[in-house]
Amino acid sequence: PDNLAKQGRLEIISVLKDLEFDCVVLNDNDTKFGVVETYSDAKKCAELFKENREDIIGIIIVLPNFGDEKGIINTLKLSELNVPILIQASSDEIEKMGRKFRRDAFCGKISICSVLYQHGIPFTLTKTHTCSIKSDVFQMDILNFASVCKIVKKLKNVRFGQIGTRPNAFETVRYSEKILEFHGISIEPIDLSEIFGEISRLSDRDPTVMEKIEFIKNYTPTTSFPEEGILKLAKLAVVVENWVLENELDGFAFQCWP
């Protein structure tokens, strides 16, 4: 029933607002109740998504009723956002199984998930197959999904550094640079000998080294550590930090085994 879609739209907007998330949705005068059903609706929604591409890091598909799989798939294809997707389906209430209130979102979710799978579009499911939009369990799903979206956004075009080679004794840390690059993740390798070379060229009295020594001593008790070891650690930190800044890296892995 249409009235369930209208109610569901208002509920998800309210829940997202309470959780302090911004949302991009059609206005209720853009389409019937501001929801997506027809191809025309899908085009309007896709255009809205494109206009807000930089702000959208995830899509939540809410099914207050059975839903329309073609409207959903057309919106996703036309928008070309390529962001994580969460699918929610509202539960039926045993005392509201008449034609006016029966949702049948349980089956609608199965249908939509099947279509997304056929189109090769990945998606995330809620903890329970159906749940109320206002339920605590769905709000927790939203919070978990938001964390996923943040990670996915950060990993797009991310740059990681690799210091040293893979330890021969550990095949568990093998990876393919080609696969990472295919997914937009770049790797900047550097040999340990280059790091050692930079360390050897640093003066013991270099201001950046002295500053790093002071930082280390303020960060943790160092009375049981030899001054020579603290000096080496400070120089290593300075060299690595300079390398990270020079290459604009978001993170790095360090050879931890000889």
C-alpha positions in Angstrom: 0.0 0.0 0.0 1.1 3.5 -0.9 0.5 4.9 2.6 3.2 2.6 4.0 5.8 4.0 1.6 4.8 7.5 2.6 5.1 6.7 6.3 8.4 4.8 5.8 10.0 7.8 4.1 9.1 10.1 7.0 10.4 7.5 9.5 13.8 7.0 7.9 14.4 10.7 7.6 13.5 11.2 11.3 15.7 8.3 12.4 18.7 9.6 10.4 18.2 13.1 11.8 18.2 11.7 15.3 21.4 9.8 14.6 22.9 13.1 13.3 23.3 11.9 9.7 22.5 14.1 6.7 20.4 12.4 4.0 19.7 13.1 0.3 16.1 12.1 -0.6 13.6 13.2 -3.1 11.1 15.8 -2.0 7.5 14.7 -1.7 6.6 16.9 -4.7 9.3 15.4 -6.9 7.5 12.0 -7.1 4.5 10.5 -5.4 5.3 10.7 -1.6 8.9 11.4 -2.5 9.6 7.6 -3.1 10.9 5.7 -6.2 8.7 3.4 -8.1 8.6 4.2 -11.9 11.5 4.7 -14.3 10.7 8.4 -14.3 11.1 8.4 -10.5 14.4 6.5 -10.9 15.8 9.1 -13.3 14.8 12.0 -10.9 16.4 10.2 -7.9 19.5 9.3 -9.9 20.0 12.9 -11.0 19.6 14.1 -7.4 22.3 11.5 -6.4 24.6 12.7 -9.1 24.2 16.3 -8.0 25.2 15.3 -4.5 27.9 12.8 -5.5 30.6 14.3 -3.3 28.4 14.1 -0.2 26.9 10.6 -0.6 29.0 7.8 0.9 26.3 5.2 1.2 22.8 4.4 0.1 20.0 2.9 2.4 17.2 1.2 0.6 14.2 1.2 2.8 11.3 -1.2 2.1 8.2 -0.2 4.1 6.2 -2.4 1.7 7.1 -4.9 -1.0 9.0 -2.3 -3.0 9.8 -2.0 -6.7 12.9 -3.8 -7.8 13.1 -2.0 -11.2 12.8 1.4 -9.7 15.7 0.6 -7.3 18.0 -1.0 -9.8 17.4 1.7 -12.4 18.2 4.4 -9.7 21.5 2.6 -8.8 22.5 2.1 -12.4 21.7 5.6 -13.6 23.4 7.3 -10.6 26.7 5.4 -11.0 27.6 6.2 -7.4 29.4 2.9 -6.6 29.0 3.3 -2.8 28.0 0.7 -0.2 24.3 -0.2 0.0 22.2 -1.2 3.0 18.8 -2.9 2.5 16.1 -2.7 5.1 12.7 -4.4 5.1 10.0 -3.5 7.6 8.3 -6.2 9.6 4.6 -7.1 9.3 2.5 -6.8 12.4 0.3 -9.8 13.1 -2.7 -7.6 13.8 -2.3 -5.7 10.6 -2.3 -8.3 7.9 -5.2 -6.9 5.9 -4.9 -5.3 2.5 -4.5 -1.8 3.9 -1.5 -2.5 6.2 0.1 -5.7 5.0 3.7 -4.9 4.0 5.1 -8.1 2.5 8.5 -6.5 2.7 10.0 -9.8 3.7 9.5 -11.2 0.2 10.3 -7.8 -1.4 13.7 -7.8 0.2 14.5 -11.3 -1.2 13.4 -10.1 -4.7 15.5 -6.9 -4.6 18.6 -8.7 -3.2 18.3 -11.2 -6.1 18.1 -8.5 -8.7 21.1 -6.7 -7.2 23.1 -10.0 -7.2 22.1 -10.5 -10.9 23.5 -7.1 -11.8 26.7 -7.7 -9.8 25.9 -4.9 -7.3 27.2 -5.7 -3.8 25.0 -4.9 -0.8 24.8 -5.2 3.0 22.0 -6.8 4.9 20.5 -5.8 8.3 21.1 -8.0 11.3 17.6 -9.4 11.1 15.8 -10.0 7.7 13.0 -7.6 8.7 12.8 -4.9 11.4 11.0 -1.7 12.2 12.7 1.5 10.9 12.5 2.9 14.4 13.8 -0.2 16.1 17.1 -0.1 18.1 18.4 -3.0 16.1 18.1 -1.1 12.8 19.6 2.0 14.3 22.6 -0.1 15.3 22.7 -1.4 11.7 22.8 2.2 10.4 25.7 3.0 12.7 27.7 0.0 11.7 26.9 0.7 8.0 28.1 4.3 8.5 31.4 3.0 9.7 31.7 0.7 6.6 30.9 3.7 4.4 33.6 5.8 5.9 36.2 3.1 5.5 35.2 2.5 1.9 35.3 6.2 1.1 38.8 6.5 2.7 40.1 3.5 0.8 39.2 5.0 -2.6 42.4 6.4 -4.1 44.2 5.7 -0.8 48.1 5.6 -0.8 50.0 3.1 1.4 53.7 2.8 1.9 55.7 -0.4 2.2 59.0 -0.2 4.1 61.1 -3.2 3.4 60.3 -6.6 1.7 57.9 -9.3 2.9 59.5 -11.5 5.5 60.4 -14.9 4.0 58.9 -16.8 7.0 55.4 -15.3 6.6 53.4 -16.0 3.5 50.3 -14.8 5.3 51.3 -11.2 4.5 51.5 -11.7 0.7 49.4 -9.4 -1.4 48.9 -8.3 -5.0 49.7 -4.7 -5.9 47.8 -5.2 -9.2 44.6 -6.1 -7.4 45.0 -3.2 -5.0 45.6 -0.8 -7.8 42.5 -2.1 -9.6 40.5 -1.0 -6.5 42.2 2.4 -6.4 44.8 1.6 -3.7 48.3 2.7 -4.5 51.5 1.3 -3.0 54.7 3.2 -2.6 57.6 0.8 -1.6 61.0 1.8 -0.2 63.9 -0.5 0.7 65.1 -0.6 4.2 68.6 0.3 3.0 67.3 3.7 1.8 65.8 4.3 5.2 69.1 3.4 6.9 70.9 5.7 4.5 68.8 8.6 5.4 69.2 7.9 9.1 73.0 7.8 8.7 72.9 11.3 7.1 71.0 12.8 10.0 73.1 14.7 12.6 72.6 13.7 16.3 72.0 17.3 17.0 69.5 17.9 14.2 66.6 20.0 15.5 64.0 17.5 14.2 65.8 14.6 15.9 66.1 16.5 19.2 62.4 17.4 19.0 61.5 13.7 18.4 63.7 12.6 21.4 61.8 15.1 23.6 58.5 13.8 22.3 59.5 10.1 23.0 60.6 11.0 26.6 57.4 12.9 27.2 55.3 10.1 25.8 56.6 7.2 27.9 59.1 6.5 30.7 62.6 6.0 29.1 64.8 5.7 32.2 65.5 2.0 31.5 66.4 2.6 27.8 69.9 3.5 26.6 70.3 7.0 25.2 71.8 5.5 22.0 68.6 3.4 21.4 66.4 6.4 21.9 68.5 8.4 19.4 68.2 5.6 16.8 64.4 5.5 17.4 64.1 9.3 17.0 66.1 9.3 13.8 64.0 6.4 12.4 60.8 8.3 13.3 62.0 11.5 11.6 63.1 9.7 8.4 59.8 7.7 8.1 57.6 10.7 8.9 59.4 12.8 6.2 59.0 10.0 3.7 55.3 9.7 4.5 54.8 13.4 4.1 56.8 13.6 0.9 54.8 10.8 -0.7 51.4 12.0 0.8 50.8 8.5 2.3 47.7 7.6 4.3 49.4 4.8 6.1 52.3 2.4 5.8 53.5 -1.1 6.7 56.9 -1.8 8.1 59.0 -4.9 7.8 58.9 -6.3 11.3 61.0 -9.5 10.9 64.6 -9.8 9.7 
